[in-house]
Amino acid sequence: MWDLATIRRMNEDRGHVARARKKKPYKLKRLSQLEKMPPFPFPDVGYLSRDYDKEYERVSSLFVSLGDWGPGPGGALSANGFKDRLKELFGEHGTLLLAVEEVGQFQCHVGVWKEKVNEKQGE
């Protein structure tokens, strides 16, 4: 088992690599994109996701099981539960931006953002 310090270091390292490669979140524009998942095509950006909070509006952070894709401990969503939640969020917000922001041994956190509304557009 990994200890918490190891998990944090790995996510920090992934953030540095993602920043160097200029990774952007996956754009979910149509619900039909969910039909092909899993596997999930979201980039693993580690703690780079903090930068996305400046550029996009965070909608949610979802806790997802990495195991056999059944519900995981601690309330982690199964693959189907995750897709269902994304459908709900898509219905509320439209196009979503997604990236894996933290990975442990058995679960991960997937950040969910939407484009920020330009203040001039909103007027």
Summary of the structure (lengths in Angstrom):
residues: 123
radius of gyration: 14.8
end to end distance: 52.1
largest distance: 52.1
contacts: 349
relative contact order: 0.22
helix: 45%
strand: 26%
